[in-house]
Amino acid sequence: MTTWQDVLAQHAHLFAEVQPGASIALAPGSPPRAQVKQVRDPVPMQLWLRGPDRMAVVDGEYRGLKSLVSDVLFLPEAGALETALAHEAPLSELKRELRDGRMLVMVMRSRSELRERGWSEFFEALGLPFQGTCR
């Protein structure tokens, strides 16, 4: 069975320029907008964290925007990550889910910070233009 760690490894070229410590948080729930709060009760979260050599999938807790230190927050509908992972091309399915509104994206850094932190290739692969800050 494929894991998100496998997917990140298969697409390592998209993360080659990402700086150590940069991360994307994924906090699933339905409806996704219900997760957009400054402070909330903790829910399970997946973190895609850039280490010194590679991207790593780390489990964590999402407690709201106020305590989030990630560069980007993905808020997928319940089951959307599992659906994407079961697809033969998980990142393509993730892109489709974004286009179909099954996942919200909260950009937590400025456009220049995202570029400096190396997210350009990954955002382009998902068809996401840099939107700037969403705080």
C-alpha positions in Angstrom: 0.0 0.0 0.0 1.3 3.4 -1.0 1.8 6.0 1.8 2.2 9.8 1.6 5.9 9.3 2.5 6.2 7.1 -0.7 4.5 9.8 -2.8 6.8 12.5 -1.5 9.9 10.3 -2.2 8.6 9.6 -5.7 8.3 13.3 -6.3 11.5 14.4 -4.5 12.4 16.7 -7.5 9.4 19.0 -6.5 10.9 19.5 -3.1 14.6 19.8 -4.0 14.7 23.5 -3.4 12.5 23.5 -0.3 14.5 24.7 2.7 14.9 22.6 5.9 12.2 23.4 8.4 9.7 24.4 5.8 6.4 22.5 6.0 2.9 22.0 4.8 0.2 21.0 7.3 -2.8 18.9 6.3 -5.8 19.0 8.6 -8.7 17.0 7.2 -12.3 17.5 8.2 -15.8 18.2 6.8 -16.7 20.8 5.9 -13.1 22.1 5.4 -14.2 25.7 6.3 -15.1 24.4 9.8 -11.3 24.0 10.4 -10.5 27.6 9.7 -10.4 29.0 13.3 -7.8 30.9 15.2 -8.1 28.4 18.1 -9.9 25.1 18.1 -9.9 21.7 19.8 -7.0 19.6 18.6 -7.6 17.3 15.6 -5.1 15.0 14.0 -2.9 16.6 11.4 -0.3 15.4 8.9 2.8 17.5 8.4 5.0 17.4 5.3 8.2 18.6 6.8 11.5 19.3 5.0 14.4 17.7 6.8 18.1 18.0 6.0 17.9 15.4 3.2 14.2 14.9 2.3 10.6 15.6 2.9 9.1 13.6 5.8 5.6 12.9 6.9 5.1 13.6 10.5 1.9 13.2 12.6 0.8 16.1 14.7 -2.2 18.0 16.1 -3.9 21.0 14.5 -5.0 23.5 17.1 -6.0 26.3 14.8 -4.3 29.1 12.8 -2.9 30.9 15.8 -0.5 28.1 16.7 0.3 26.9 13.2 3.9 27.4 12.1 3.6 25.8 8.7 4.0 27.7 5.4 0.8 26.4 4.0 -2.3 24.7 5.4 -4.3 22.2 3.3 -7.8 21.6 4.6 -9.2 18.6 2.7 -12.7 17.2 3.1 -12.9 14.0 5.2 -11.7 11.1 3.1 -10.1 13.3 0.4 -6.5 12.4 1.3 -7.3 8.7 1.3 -9.0 9.0 -2.1 -6.0 10.8 -3.5 -3.6 8.2 -2.1 -5.6 5.3 -3.5 -5.4 6.9 -7.0 -2.7 5.6 -9.4 -1.3 9.2 -9.5 -1.9 10.6 -6.0 -0.5 14.1 -6.7 -2.6 14.4 -9.8 -5.7 13.4 -7.8 -4.7 15.9 -5.1 -4.6 18.6 -7.8 -8.1 17.5 -9.1 -9.4 17.7 -5.5 -8.1 21.2 -5.2 -9.7 22.3 -8.5 -13.0 20.6 -7.4 -13.1 22.4 -4.1 -12.7 19.3 -2.0 -9.7 21.0 -0.3 -9.0 24.5 0.8 -5.6 26.1 0.8 -4.5 28.6 3.4 -1.2 30.4 2.5 0.5 31.4 5.7 3.5 33.2 4.3 4.1 36.0 1.8 4.8 35.3 -1.8 8.5 36.2 -1.4 8.8 34.0 1.7 7.3 31.0 -0.1 9.7 31.5 -3.0 12.7 31.9 -0.7 11.6 28.7 1.2 11.6 26.8 -2.2 7.9 26.0 -2.7 7.7 27.2 -6.4 8.0 23.8 -8.1 5.5 22.1 -5.8 2.9 24.9 -6.2 3.3 24.8 -9.9 2.9 21.0 -10.0 -0.5 21.5 -8.2 -1.5 24.3 -10.4 -1.5 26.8 -7.5 -0.3 30.3 -8.3 1.3 32.1 -5.4 -1.6 34.0 -3.8 0.4 35.9 -1.2 -0.6 35.9 2.5 -3.8 34.7 4.0 -3.8 35.4 7.7 
